[in-house]
């Protein structure tokens, strides 16, 4: 399993178009469940991104699939990064 962080911003057009924006965001986030991926942690943020999701996926292709599906819905724009624990990283660069 690989761990990923997905940063998400609400599409400015969606803010103007959807009166039920919260419901539309939940529909977008449901793409994780439909791909059998559980979000480990979901945060709302202040700043460049509106939400951060931390999740584990079997491989990078699943993370790509979920991000593409969410982007295609047009409510959230995503940026996804693979991550590893800091201790593992320091062992790699020793």
Buried (B, 14 or more C-beta within 10 A) or exposed (E): EBBBBBBBBBBEEBEEEBEEBEEBBEBBBEBBEEBEBEEEEBEEEEEEBBBBBBBBBEEEEBBEBBBEBBBEBBBBBBEBEEEEEEEEEEEEEE
